[in-house]
Amino acid sequence: MAQRIYLDRKWRFNESFTEDMITEPMEESTLVNLPHTVKETPLNYFDESVYQMVSGYQKSIFAPTQWENQVVSLVFEGVAHSCDVYVNGKHVKHHDCGYTAFSADVSKILEYGKENLITVKVDSRETLNQPPFGYVVDYMTYGGIYRDVYFEVKEKVHFRELNIQPSLLERVTTSKRNAKQIKMMKVQGIIKTECIMPKRIYKLAAAERVFVRQYLDDILLISQPVGGLEERENGYYMSLTSAPASVKLWDIESPRLYKVRTQLVLDDNVVDEDVVTIGFRSSEFRKNGYYLNGRKVKLRGLNRHQSYPYVGYAMPESMQRLDAKILKEELALNAVRTSHYPQSQYFVDECDRLGLLVFTEMPGWQHIGDKEWKDKAIQNTKEMVLQYRNHPSVILWGVRINESPDDDEFYEQTNAMAHSLDPSRPTGGVRCIAKSNLLEDVYTYNDFLHAGNNKGCAKKSDITSNEEKPYLISEYNGHMYPTKPFDDEEQRQEHAIRHANVLDSIAGESDIAGGFGWCMFDYNTHKDFGSGDRICYHGVMDMFRNPKLAASVYSAFSETETILDVTTSFDIGEHPACNRGKSYIISNADSVKMYKNDVLIKEYFPADSSFENLKHGPILINDFVGDAIEQDGSYTKGQAKLLKEALNEVTLKGFKPTPKLAWLAFKLVVLHRVSPKQAVPIYNKFIGDWGGESREYKFEAIKDGEVVKTVKKAAVTSVHIDAKVSHTLLTELHTYDVANVRVKLLDQNDNQLYFFSQPVSFEVEGPFEIIGPKVVSPMGGCTGVYIKSIGEDGDGKLIISSEGLEPVTIGLSAECLTK
């Protein structure tokens, strides 16, 4: 039976590689565990050249004698960006992509019953002639062995390649079925399996000594002798087809997964077993949109980089899975684009589990290089498809360098490569050019039309060069309105409204399959981009995954969590000339009641939103008075009505004359005999200004007649620390684990204090380490910290403190299952 032996622990690392490392143990080195980055970096303001180096990794491994008659492959899931692998001084592999896995057969090089020296030369310089390099790149590319490394040990008779292709015999064709019906529905499934086996299989098959068995979960589907072999360059090819009687569909609301176990049986002994997780679903891009299991689904997603503060790409399984959970569960998305390269198998696997659709693409950013560069890009495409095609969440292959010019000869080859390896999925190509040459199946376009005061997106007919083919927006917003967590309230609100504007426009275009906003979170970038501090502030979250206001626009799509956010603090000094201006309620509740000093002002409903195509779009707060003037008793009914209109007009637009305000003032003064001298006292009395009594605004989210969430806005009287930890039990399997802790500074009503900048300290006790600095300054009233296990069992705690505030203590435990 095949074995996987992880090699993530106890590597020696040196920032400088020398040729003697190939054959001799490193004299000077640092002991590290994988995933590893060649250089930890500050949060911001650092020179990207610090991680551009030729470094060395080295590990000694004992090869047991039991492996001597087996096939041993050394597998690297991700090494950034070009590397050479040596075993016992012999070169076994060169690989030129930092985003795809590779392996080397080391069976004949290992010395069995002895220690073996593995050395890896890693080149993370950005001068490499391979994607994404060649010109500027809008993201840090980091370096290191940043994904898992392991041995795969197999019998000499084994599956060299296995491709499982699930499909549906009964196509789900109606678009009237809803998610609940899909969840309950059973259909006829088909599994086509393509096997590549070593050439030694031929004689064994001819003697009828080899069988293939296949199980769907625990149900036997196939048991038959290996036969009908077709000789190919890399072995013998055989295809199998089975038809499970009844299967449940994989869907975004009910992602039913099955495990397919395919066994190779030699003389009644199972010599190899391959286990693949699959889902049965129909996925189709049509000219009028995207269809999943026969029903039309508007794709609503964000773009994701795979980077983290301080350690770049080097984060373990739990953090990869956490990002998928944030996208699906916190941001209520149904899709993600892995910009601009294939990402962790753990991340995509979690998308499978959660029902998050994935658009993944070949590495690159704008630049196309020479023939050698293009050949490597085609190889990258091949590796991407081979390594990710069994994931049911993947619905589209990106086979064009992001935002690159047309290059038909090159892109004919990338399309052909993807189609030949996976005919079940369409191709797309992310471009920023309207009416460009379309060789892919889907025209994917970065639409940055929206500038705040115009329409949210272009029409399909204005962009695509072939209206008969599907159309998808692959990026929007982003650099058009970068927003920091610590920007002023009007900037943060405008950022949110721009995302709502684009979402609303896309929802209103029936022939656009959907869109992916740029982007999930802020990220480190090169000097040519961002705000000069090496951070690109394009995210709806910060680098620690703390949500910005714009995140609430997406969260409001949630069907499971009640969202209630108010875009203003009601602090008038936060606005120019102390004019409050527009502010919004963002909620997915049945209604939201607004109170001032516990007096009901108005109840708002989803229909009050001007975003006509969104079920729960932002709602403009247009009443700050309610019935207060009428109930005051000092004014007639007519005066009260006009005064209310005038006060709300002033609150929204300031004291500058508007046609509406002038007309209201005329009617109040001339027709209703209200003295102009009363204007300021009336405003102060019913709206509030300097020196007046403190105002408290309260918002209640109502669902099914009950108050389910409350937000209060009042003058700040106290500050406290709030911490949200991803998990408190850090479990080590084959390497260290990491917990994400998101930290906010809140007032007495749990409102984020965006301008709090007093340092926050982190102290850890027990078998844990802090990644990054132990003292930080919050940015926008929030920050974060990552806690790392160190290979020991035990309990401990994290203490978060800031001078004058009550510390927060989080209990932690570590469990090391393998050492």
VOGU-3710 file (C-alpha; in Angstrom, 3 decimals, decimal comma):
1> maqriyldrk> 0,000/0,000/0,000  1,126/3,518/-0,735  2,476/5,601/2,134  2,966/9,323/2,556  5,769/10,355/4,910  5,852/14,092/5,606  9,225/15,825/5,831  8,147/19,224/7,164  10,150/19,222/10,396  13,767/20,083/11,190
11> wrfnesfted> 15,221/21,471/8,013  18,479/23,402/8,104  18,315/26,749/6,336  20,913/29,238/5,169  20,224/32,494/3,324  23,268/31,882/1,138  23,645/28,787/-0,978  27,086/27,364/-1,735  27,945/24,392/-3,945  29,488/22,423/-1,072
21> mitepmeest> 25,998/22,178/0,471  25,128/19,680/-2,258  27,347/17,025/-0,674  28,145/18,267/2,823  25,966/19,207/5,819  25,637/22,945/6,335  28,152/24,309/8,809  26,117/27,408/9,600  22,361/27,127/9,486  19,101/27,776/11,280
31> lvnlphtvke> 16,762/24,951/12,201  13,326/25,563/10,670  10,024/23,793/10,068  7,936/24,005/6,920  6,080/26,003/5,683  8,977/28,463/5,752  9,744/31,880/4,318  13,316/32,837/3,481  12,842/36,167/5,260  10,274/37,398/7,740
41> tplnyfdesv> 9,345/40,966/6,866  7,827/43,920/8,738  4,151/44,692/8,280  5,023/47,655/6,067  7,871/49,906/4,919  10,412/47,306/3,877  12,504/46,722/0,786  11,226/43,783/-1,246  14,801/42,860/-2,150  15,217/41,348/1,341
51> yqmvsgyqks> 13,571/38,084/0,286  15,209/37,928/-3,138  18,125/35,551/-2,679  19,552/32,158/-3,548  19,175/30,176/-0,359  19,718/26,611/0,772  17,604/24,055/2,613  18,931/20,748/3,845  17,538/17,723/5,659  18,870/14,317/6,619
61> ifaptqwenq> 16,389/11,450/6,311  16,744/7,786/7,131  15,504/5,483/4,367  14,397/2,120/5,818  15,423/-1,060/4,041  11,725/-1,921/3,515  11,646/0,755/0,793  14,381/-0,872/-1,272  12,065/-2,681/-3,684  9,507/0,103/-3,872
71> vvslvfegva> 9,097/3,346/-5,805  9,935/6,390/-3,691  8,997/9,863/-4,919  10,025/13,101/-3,245  7,179/15,622/-3,538  7,276/19,388/-3,018  3,888/21,135/-2,939  5,359/24,623/-3,427  8,839/26,148/-3,638  9,193/29,795/-4,584
81> hscdvyvngk> 10,338/30,243/-7,237  13,016/28,234/-9,023  14,744/25,318/-7,353  17,137/22,435/-7,756  16,817/19,317/-5,628  19,796/17,098/-4,782  19,800/13,752/-2,969  23,133/12,411/-1,759  24,918/14,866/-4,019  23,026/13,896/-7,173
91> hvkhhdcgyt> 20,759/16,332/-8,973  17,235/14,870/-9,164  14,967/17,773/-10,180  14,825/21,317/-11,476  11,519/23,181/-11,249  10,628/26,672/-12,403  7,246/27,528/-10,902  6,650/28,778/-7,373  2,938/27,949/-7,389  2,635/24,330/-8,528
101> afsadvskil> 3,807/21,040/-7,051  6,485/18,765/-8,482  8,004/15,386/-7,680  11,152/13,380/-8,341  11,660/9,616/-8,379  14,532/9,029/-5,935  14,204/5,252/-5,683  17,598/4,553/-7,253  19,410/7,365/-5,445  18,432/6,715/-1,838
111> eygkenlitv> 20,790/4,641/0,283  18,579/2,256/2,230  19,282/1,563/5,876  21,277/4,818/6,015  20,869/8,566/6,438  20,359/10,452/3,181  21,113/14,114/2,553  18,471/16,183/0,763  19,597/19,635/-0,378  17,382/22,208/-2,061
121> kvdsretlnq> 18,737/25,269/-3,813  15,984/27,894/-3,829  16,136/30,969/-6,062  13,617/33,635/-5,023  15,054/36,459/-7,109  12,599/38,349/-9,280  15,026/38,436/-12,191  14,095/34,868/-13,139  12,948/34,311/-16,703  9,639/32,694/-15,758
131> ppfgyvvdym> 6,104/33,769/-14,809  5,205/36,047/-13,153  8,536/37,846/-13,563  9,914/40,050/-16,318  8,421/43,406/-15,392  6,700/44,912/-12,338  4,302/42,730/-10,341  1,546/44,083/-8,082  2,145/41,708/-5,202  5,113/40,466/-3,225
141> tyggiyrdvy> 6,322/37,085/-4,442  8,340/36,044/-1,353  10,477/32,898/-1,344  11,066/29,597/0,379  9,731/26,070/0,730  6,333/27,295/1,810  4,128/24,233/1,341  4,430/20,594/2,443  7,220/18,204/1,461  6,816/14,438/1,668
151> fevkekvhfr> 7,875/11,047/0,398  5,352/8,935/-1,479  6,281/5,278/-1,211  4,520/2,865/-3,557  4,854/-0,677/-4,793  6,448/-1,046/-8,218  2,989/-1,875/-9,506  1,052/1,303/-8,853  -1,035/4,084/-10,333  1,268/6,599/-11,918
161> elniqpslle> -1,611/8,974/-12,681  -5,314/8,787/-11,906  -7,955/11,167/-13,210  -11,472/10,869/-11,785  -14,148/12,599/-13,853  -17,601/12,598/-12,226  -20,589/13,629/-14,309  -24,364/13,295/-14,383  -26,312/10,872/-16,536  -29,468/12,821/-15,779
171> rvttskrnak> -28,705/16,462/-16,487  -30,344/19,005/-14,231  -31,805/21,295/-16,837  -34,486/23,365/-15,152  -33,539/26,716/-13,685  -36,644/26,740/-11,481  -35,220/24,431/-8,843  -34,088/26,256/-5,734  -31,263/25,379/-3,352  -33,576/23,433/-1,020
181> qikmmkvqgi> -34,806/21,265/-3,880  -31,237/20,683/-5,062  -30,251/19,569/-1,547  -32,936/16,904/-1,530  -32,471/15,811/-5,116  -30,837/12,531/-6,165  -29,575/11,900/-9,684  -27,770/9,252/-11,678  -23,997/9,682/-11,503  -21,237/8,641/-13,861
191> iktecimpkr> -17,589/8,194/-12,923  -14,997/7,970/-15,656  -11,544/6,996/-14,446  -8,366/7,340/-16,488  -5,378/5,392/-15,222  -1,723/5,546/-16,184  0,335/2,626/-14,867  4,014/1,632/-15,181  5,045/-0,424/-18,178  5,760/-3,449/-15,970
201> iyklaaaerv> 1,969/-3,796/-15,626  1,597/-5,237/-19,129  2,838/-8,777/-18,450  0,990/-8,951/-15,145  -2,220/-7,856/-16,823  -1,801/-10,408/-19,571  -1,504/-13,118/-16,925  -4,693/-11,809/-15,297  -2,883/-11,195/-12,002  -3,946/-7,543/-11,669
211> fvrqylddil> -7,400/-6,196/-10,868  -8,873/-2,753/-10,336  -11,447/-2,151/-7,654  -13,262/1,103/-7,127  -15,484/2,222/-4,264  -17,760/5,219/-3,891  -17,512/5,793/-0,151  -17,999/2,165/0,940  -20,001/0,941/-2,057  -18,132/-1,266/-4,507
221> lisqpvggle> -18,527/0,062/-8,060  -15,952/-1,881/-10,070  -13,964/-5,075/-9,682  -12,411/-6,149/-12,958  -9,097/-7,304/-14,377  -6,772/-4,752/-15,868  -7,174/-4,946/-19,629  -7,513/-2,986/-22,837  -4,234/-1,247/-22,144  -3,002/1,439/-24,506
231> erengyymsl> 0,720/2,121/-24,555  1,699/5,747/-24,027  4,947/7,608/-23,478  4,634/7,628/-19,682  3,113/4,155/-19,214  0,036/2,135/-20,052  -3,359/3,825/-20,220  -6,650/2,280/-19,168  -10,105/3,855/-18,771  -12,978/2,708/-16,569
241> tsapasvklw> -16,583/3,812/-16,352  -18,979/3,195/-13,490  -22,493/4,431/-12,792  -23,561/4,812/-9,162  -27,311/4,223/-9,015  -28,131/7,385/-7,124  -26,037/10,281/-5,875  -26,712/13,643/-4,269  -25,580/16,802/-5,999  -22,653/18,961/-4,922
251> diesprlykv> -23,964/22,515/-4,707  -23,030/25,843/-3,123  -25,739/25,368/-0,493  -25,281/21,619/-0,022  -21,749/20,590/-1,033  -22,154/16,799/-0,894  -18,790/15,137/-1,290  -17,915/11,518/-1,995  -14,655/9,655/-1,613  -13,630/7,501/-4,557
261> rtqlvlddnv> -11,154/4,777/-3,573  -9,466/3,140/-6,520  -7,390/0,066/-5,701  -4,842/-1,847/-7,699  -4,907/-5,492/-6,635  -2,039/-7,885/-7,434  -2,564/-11,547/-6,579  -5,364/-10,617/-4,160  -3,179/-8,074/-2,370  -3,980/-4,356/-2,544
271> vdedvvtigf> -0,703/-2,826/-3,720  -1,919/0,714/-4,352  -4,915/2,792/-3,387  -5,729/6,274/-4,583  -8,375/8,268/-2,710  -9,977/11,279/-4,401  -12,734/13,499/-3,071  -15,301/14,327/-5,734  -18,659/15,987/-6,163  -21,379/15,351/-8,723
281> rssefrkngy> -22,584/18,588/-10,289  -23,310/20,173/-13,613  -21,452/23,431/-14,142  -21,979/25,476/-17,260  -21,252/28,978/-18,476  -23,833/30,045/-21,031  -24,112/33,248/-22,998  -26,698/34,549/-20,523  -24,908/33,570/-17,315  -23,627/30,754/-15,141
291> ylngrkvklr> -25,663/27,636/-14,337  -24,979/25,232/-11,489  -27,048/22,057/-11,459  -29,416/23,563/-13,968  -30,279/26,751/-12,088  -28,874/30,156/-12,839  -26,474/31,440/-10,193  -25,009/34,937/-10,140  -21,358/34,533/-9,174  -20,501/36,813/-6,263
301> glnrhqsypy> -16,860/36,610/-5,273  -13,648/38,309/-4,291  -10,060/37,836/-5,411  -7,643/36,272/-2,953  -3,876/36,403/-2,601  -2,210/33,669/-0,557  -0,102/36,044/1,569  -0,008/36,866/5,276  1,691/39,497/7,443  5,359/38,895/8,286
311> vgyampesmq> 5,701/35,381/6,759  4,421/35,945/3,233  3,223/32,661/1,728  4,349/30,448/4,614  1,226/29,464/6,542  0,021/25,940/7,384  -3,215/24,115/6,671  -5,412/25,775/9,300  -4,786/29,284/7,975  -5,427/28,242/4,379
321> rldakilkee> -8,757/26,725/5,385  -9,623/29,762/7,514  -9,538/32,078/4,490  -12,058/29,884/2,674  -14,303/29,920/5,752  -14,085/33,707/5,987  -15,052/34,061/2,334  -18,018/31,710/2,616  -19,249/32,163/6,177  -18,328/35,746/7,063
331> lalnavrtsh> -18,515/37,436/3,658  -21,375/35,257/2,342  -19,703/34,729/-1,041  -20,341/31,879/-3,440  -17,091/32,177/-5,422  -13,416/33,113/-5,240  -10,717/33,777/-7,810  -7,217/32,609/-6,860  -5,411/35,622/-8,225  -2,951/35,355/-9,868
341> ypqsqyfvde> -1,724/31,773/-9,481  -2,798/28,348/-8,210  -3,064/28,300/-4,433  -2,843/25,820/-1,585  -4,566/22,467/-1,994  -5,858/22,955/1,563  -7,578/26,179/0,530  -9,227/24,626/-2,522  -10,158/21,518/-0,550  -11,949/23,726/1,969
351> cdrlgllvft> -13,772/25,395/-0,917  -14,921/21,878/-1,896  -16,207/21,297/1,630  -17,958/24,637/1,955  -19,452/24,968/-1,513  -17,319/27,892/-2,676  -16,820/28,026/-6,444  -13,234/28,552/-7,626  -11,786/30,312/-10,647  -8,079/29,440/-10,639
361> empgwqhigd> -5,487/30,660/-13,100  -1,945/30,226/-14,333  0,752/32,401/-12,719  1,431/35,811/-14,225  0,788/39,524/-14,150  0,595/41,593/-17,373  4,029/40,656/-18,740  4,628/38,040/-21,466  8,243/36,984/-21,965  10,295/35,228/-24,627
371> kewkdkaiqn> 9,898/31,681/-25,958  11,566/30,093/-22,923  9,263/32,113/-20,662  6,182/31,074/-22,665  7,197/27,408/-22,616  7,345/27,586/-18,833  3,915/29,268/-18,745  2,451/26,430/-20,826  4,045/23,937/-18,447  2,530/25,886/-15,536
381> tkemvlqyrn> -0,879/25,521/-17,171  -0,365/21,785/-17,533  0,632/21,388/-13,886  -2,275/23,547/-12,706  -4,896/21,468/-14,520  -3,382/18,116/-13,554  -3,111/19,085/-9,893  -6,518/20,737/-9,385  -8,905/19,056/-11,816  -10,387/16,662/-9,246
391> hpsvilwgvr> -11,783/19,516/-7,128  -15,549/19,958/-7,668  -15,277/23,581/-6,570  -13,092/24,501/-9,573  -15,340/25,724/-12,384  -13,011/27,745/-14,641  -9,375/27,580/-15,770  -7,578/30,889/-16,254  -5,244/30,290/-19,204  -4,225/33,852/-19,972
401> inespdddef> -1,636/35,954/-18,136  -3,601/38,431/-16,034  -4,156/41,714/-17,921  -1,728/40,811/-20,697  -2,012/41,884/-24,349  -3,337/39,567/-27,047  -0,919/36,837/-28,161  -2,918/34,354/-30,198  -0,183/31,814/-30,868  0,701/31,640/-27,169
411> yeqtnamahs> -2,890/31,493/-25,927  -3,914/28,895/-28,487  -1,380/26,630/-26,774  -2,515/27,352/-23,197  -6,148/26,776/-24,174  -5,297/23,553/-25,974  -3,329/22,335/-22,979  -6,224/22,928/-20,554  -8,826/21,422/-22,874  -6,751/18,315/-23,573
421> ldpsrptggv> -6,236/17,583/-19,871  -9,720/18,538/-18,734  -12,444/18,752/-21,385  -15,085/19,082/-18,655  -14,288/22,676/-17,701  -14,201/25,877/-19,752  -11,278/28,255/-20,031  -11,202/31,970/-19,357  -8,583/34,639/-19,767  -8,410/37,700/-17,532
431> rciaksnlle> -7,949/40,830/-19,599  -8,404/44,561/-19,218  -8,984/45,052/-22,959  -12,415/45,450/-24,468  -13,094/43,618/-27,751  -9,818/41,682/-27,552  -9,202/38,391/-29,330  -11,265/35,676/-27,653  -9,727/32,214/-27,777  -11,165/31,084/-24,435
441> dvytyndflh> -14,649/29,784/-23,682  -15,507/32,676/-21,351  -14,640/36,351/-21,836  -13,297/37,333/-18,401  -12,676/41,049/-18,005  -11,421/43,413/-15,312  -14,075/46,142/-15,307  -12,895/49,277/-13,528  -15,513/51,538/-15,065  -17,110/52,575/-11,777
451> agnnkgcakk> -15,769/55,831/-10,349  -18,396/56,531/-7,706  -20,752/58,734/-9,679  -21,387/56,591/-12,757  -22,796/53,173/-13,541  -21,332/50,206/-11,725  -20,256/48,156/-14,719  -20,204/48,154/-18,489  -22,677/46,156/-20,509  -21,525/42,837/-21,918
461> sditsneekp> -22,068/44,091/-25,468  -19,666/47,000/-24,860  -16,815/44,716/-23,821  -16,912/41,239/-25,299  -15,854/40,485/-28,848  -18,325/37,607/-29,134  -21,739/38,039/-27,510  -22,560/34,374/-28,085  -19,959/33,392/-25,527  -20,302/33,821/-21,730
471> yliseynghm> -19,041/36,952/-19,999  -17,641/37,290/-16,470  -16,215/40,285/-14,561  -12,981/39,118/-12,956  -12,097/42,329/-11,052  -13,770/45,591/-10,029  -13,102/48,518/-7,652  -9,662/47,833/-6,108  -7,231/50,536/-7,209  -10,137/52,808/-8,167
481> yptkpfddee> -10,717/53,621/-4,499  -8,080/52,172/-2,132  -9,234/52,557/1,449  -7,280/52,148/4,658  -8,894/50,974/7,895  -7,880/54,298/9,446  -9,245/56,536/6,700  -11,929/59,049/7,608  -15,540/57,968/7,866  -16,601/59,404/4,519
491> qrqehairha> -13,818/57,498/2,718  -14,692/54,210/4,433  -18,370/54,695/3,643  -17,721/55,597/0,020  -15,611/52,443/-0,299  -18,562/50,361/0,895  -21,074/52,126/-1,348  -18,872/51,629/-4,407  -18,854/47,898/-3,805  -22,647/48,018/-3,418
501> nvldsiages> -22,962/50,017/-6,643  -21,034/47,438/-8,664  -22,832/44,496/-7,070  -26,141/46,173/-7,846  -25,204/46,834/-11,462  -23,937/43,297/-12,059  -27,111/41,902/-10,516  -29,095/44,015/-12,963  -27,300/42,652/-16,040  -28,899/39,300/-16,844
511> diaggfgwcm> -26,184/38,264/-19,319  -23,216/38,825/-16,974  -22,306/35,623/-15,123  -21,172/37,565/-12,060  -18,165/39,379/-10,697  -15,125/39,129/-8,435  -14,310/42,243/-6,447  -10,747/43,301/-5,909  -10,061/42,054/-3,330  -10,471/39,971/-0,142
521> fdynthkdfg> -7,821/41,683/1,998  -4,979/44,193/1,887  -1,620/42,744/0,876  2,043/43,660/0,666  3,101/44,917/-2,739  6,105/46,301/-4,553  7,307/49,894/-4,461  5,490/50,676/-7,700  2,052/50,153/-6,149  0,155/50,741/-2,945
531> sgdricyhgv> 0,638/53,765/-0,721  4,421/53,833/-0,613  4,472/51,715/2,559  4,494/48,409/0,614  0,818/47,775/1,363  -1,928/47,724/-1,238  -5,105/48,871/0,570  -7,578/47,394/-1,904  -9,168/44,839/0,405  -12,557/44,714/2,050
541> mdmfrnpkla> -10,519/43,407/4,992  -7,141/44,367/6,396  -4,107/42,073/6,283  -5,136/40,328/9,519  -8,620/39,649/8,058  -10,365/42,314/10,124  -13,375/43,504/8,096  -13,602/47,025/6,751  -16,989/48,666/6,315  -17,192/47,366/2,726
551> asvysafset> -17,173/43,797/4,042  -20,666/44,358/5,474  -22,050/44,909/1,970  -21,102/41,303/1,153  -22,022/39,903/4,574  -25,549/41,247/4,098  -26,099/38,472/1,537  -25,919/35,931/4,382  -28,883/33,612/4,835  -27,692/32,378/8,234
561> etildvttsf> -26,225/35,348/10,151  -27,961/38,627/10,974  -25,928/41,597/9,772  -26,389/45,113/11,116  -23,885/47,866/10,470  -24,245/51,648/10,451  -21,775/53,634/8,397  -21,526/56,641/10,731  -20,431/57,312/14,297  -22,704/60,420/14,396
571> digehpacnr> -19,661/62,491/15,407  -20,189/65,706/13,486  -16,559/66,822/13,732  -15,573/63,874/11,538  -17,136/65,655/8,557  -16,122/68,838/6,684  -17,957/71,891/8,048  -19,578/69,521/10,558  -22,136/68,472/7,953  -23,097/64,878/8,628
581> gksyiisnad> -23,935/64,128/5,024  -25,229/60,779/3,874  -24,989/57,700/6,059  -26,377/54,214/5,619  -27,756/51,165/7,353  -26,369/47,862/6,055  -28,479/44,929/7,164  -30,151/41,747/5,979  -32,917/41,989/8,596  -36,648/42,196/7,821
591> svkmykndvl> -36,484/45,779/9,068  -34,319/48,082/11,175  -35,737/50,447/13,780  -33,829/53,656/14,467  -34,128/55,372/17,831  -32,741/58,641/19,194  -32,566/58,727/22,985  -34,898/55,710/23,035  -37,521/57,506/20,941  -38,396/55,741/17,691
601> ikeyfpadss> -37,444/57,886/14,713  -38,176/55,549/11,817  -38,386/51,904/10,836  -36,485/51,095/7,653  -37,245/48,199/5,308  -35,243/46,528/2,503  -37,550/48,215/-0,018  -36,238/51,594/1,228  -32,857/50,848/-0,352  -32,094/52,601/-3,636
611> fenlkhgpil> -30,095/49,529/-4,729  -32,951/47,975/-6,685  -31,203/44,768/-7,714  -29,930/43,797/-4,265  -32,149/41,953/-1,823  -30,507/43,799/1,058  -28,753/46,874/-0,285  -27,519/49,751/1,909  -30,365/51,991/3,106  -29,903/55,756/3,285
621> indfvgdaie> -30,728/57,217/6,697  -32,992/60,089/5,693  -34,824/60,912/8,912  -33,189/62,248/12,066  -36,326/63,830/13,525  -39,221/61,402/13,453  -42,332/62,753/15,219  -40,345/64,843/17,701  -41,370/68,248/16,307  -45,049/67,356/16,082
631> qdgsytkgqa> -45,008/65,903/19,587  -43,159/68,934/20,971  -46,446/70,890/20,850  -44,836/74,196/19,891  -45,677/73,972/16,203  -48,690/73,454/14,017  -48,998/70,271/12,008  -48,053/72,137/8,839  -45,041/73,800/10,472  -43,883/70,495/11,943
641> kllkealnev> -44,015/68,755/8,575  -41,998/71,478/6,820  -39,498/71,805/9,674  -38,872/68,050/9,615  -38,186/68,150/5,866  -35,892/71,161/6,264  -33,916/69,655/9,165  -33,376/66,366/7,336  -32,312/68,265/4,206  -29,763/70,240/6,237
651> tlkgfkptpk> -28,511/67,101/7,977  -27,920/65,335/4,677  -26,573/68,252/2,641  -25,401/70,876/5,115  -26,481/74,505/5,502  -25,556/75,397/1,934  -28,619/76,544/-0,018  -30,307/73,922/-2,172  -33,438/74,458/-4,259  -35,376/72,218/-1,893
661> lawlafklvv> -34,107/73,977/1,236  -34,819/77,414/-0,253  -38,398/76,405/-1,093  -38,957/74,941/2,379  -37,529/78,090/4,019  -39,788/80,260/1,907  -42,893/78,333/2,918  -41,900/78,312/6,598  -41,164/82,035/6,766  -43,786/83,450/4,411
671> lhrvspkqav> -46,667/81,012/4,722  -46,194/79,636/8,244  -44,678/82,686/9,989  -41,613/80,881/11,401  -38,874/83,431/12,156  -35,486/82,811/10,510  -33,928/83,571/13,910  -35,368/80,292/15,153  -33,452/78,205/12,617  -30,342/77,513/14,705
681> piynkfigdw> -32,217/76,911/18,008  -34,605/74,535/16,213  -31,688/72,655/14,642  -29,873/72,389/17,977  -33,006/71,227/19,744  -34,007/68,461/17,359  -30,765/67,468/15,639  -28,122/68,415/18,175  -24,964/70,473/17,895  -22,149/71,815/20,068
691> ggesreykfe> -22,923/72,051/23,764  -26,273/70,268/23,532  -27,317/67,205/25,438  -25,654/63,969/24,444  -27,481/62,035/21,758  -27,646/58,256/21,647  -28,762/56,511/18,488  -29,917/52,930/18,626  -30,642/50,570/15,748  -32,536/47,323/16,164
701> aikdgevvkt> -32,513/44,578/13,533  -35,905/42,859/13,393  -36,411/39,314/12,105  -39,711/37,458/12,398  -40,943/40,209/14,693  -38,062/39,841/17,173  -35,061/42,069/17,896  -32,062/39,947/16,921  -29,247/42,498/16,885  -28,686/45,993/18,263
711> vkkaavtsvh> -26,178/48,723/17,440  -25,790/51,813/19,617  -23,932/54,996/18,717  -23,078/57,438/21,505  -20,216/59,543/22,845  -17,272/57,326/23,814  -16,906/56,892/27,565  -14,719/53,786/27,769  -12,439/51,577/25,668  -11,887/47,828/25,749
721> idakvshtll> -9,992/45,187/23,804  -11,899/42,606/21,808  -10,190/39,504/20,426  -11,496/36,848/18,058  -9,379/33,701/17,822  -9,677/31,197/14,964  -9,117/28,197/17,284  -7,609/27,634/20,722  -6,467/24,026/20,320  -3,413/24,058/18,084
731> telhtydvan> -3,016/20,554/16,684  0,228/19,433/15,107  -0,002/16,608/12,602  3,053/16,767/10,369  4,065/20,351/11,125  3,285/23,317/13,334  -0,163/24,868/13,637  -1,065/28,562/13,706  -3,998/30,428/15,234  -5,199/33,757/13,901
741> vrvklldqnd> -6,229/36,331/16,512  -8,102/39,386/15,233  -7,982/42,304/17,658  -10,235/45,362/17,804  -10,429/48,361/20,109  -14,069/49,037/20,939  -16,108/51,558/22,904  -18,689/50,767/25,575  -21,209/49,908/22,837  -18,766/47,669/20,913
751> nqlyffsqpv> -18,184/50,205/18,141  -14,735/50,071/16,544  -12,537/53,047/17,482  -10,940/53,783/14,134  -8,476/56,363/15,419  -7,181/54,457/18,442  -3,416/54,147/17,968  -2,048/53,396/21,438  0,328/50,413/21,310  -1,018/46,928/21,969
761> sfevegpfei> 1,228/44,242/23,468  1,147/40,468/23,047  2,592/38,060/25,575  2,416/34,293/25,264  2,931/31,571/27,823  3,257/27,839/27,186  4,449/25,933/24,092  3,756/28,739/21,638  5,508/31,506/19,738  4,336/34,873/18,465
771> igpkvvspmg> 4,834/35,465/14,749  6,008/39,031/14,202  6,493/41,809/16,763  5,175/41,594/20,320  4,143/45,258/20,411  2,147/46,829/17,573  0,170/49,987/16,898  -3,411/49,378/15,752  -4,353/50,587/12,288  -7,935/51,773/12,145
781> gctgvyiksi> -8,705/50,559/15,648  -7,730/46,989/14,844  -4,727/44,743/14,476  -3,915/41,071/14,775  -1,431/38,452/15,812  -0,574/34,900/14,746  0,296/32,307/17,400  2,440/29,330/16,414  2,838/25,954/18,121  6,406/24,704/18,703
791> gedgdgklii> 6,059/20,915/18,711  5,223/20,315/22,357  2,032/19,330/24,170  0,701/21,629/26,847  -1,520/24,501/27,879  -0,790/28,187/27,797  -2,290/31,554/27,143  -2,070/34,714/25,120  -2,322/38,014/26,990  -3,315/41,090/24,992
801> sseglepvti> -2,828/44,406/26,752  -2,652/48,144/26,245  -1,813/50,696/28,899  -4,830/51,715/30,937  -7,107/49,014/29,487  -8,237/45,721/30,940  -6,040/42,952/29,466  -7,644/40,109/27,519  -6,455/36,566/28,169  -7,063/33,736/25,707
811> glsaecltk> -6,469/30,181/26,884  -4,533/27,994/24,449  -3,682/24,312/24,210  -1,234/22,458/22,004  -1,440/18,827/20,971  1,343/17,269/18,979  0,034/14,061/17,398  3,241/13,249/15,534  6,739/14,381/16,389
//
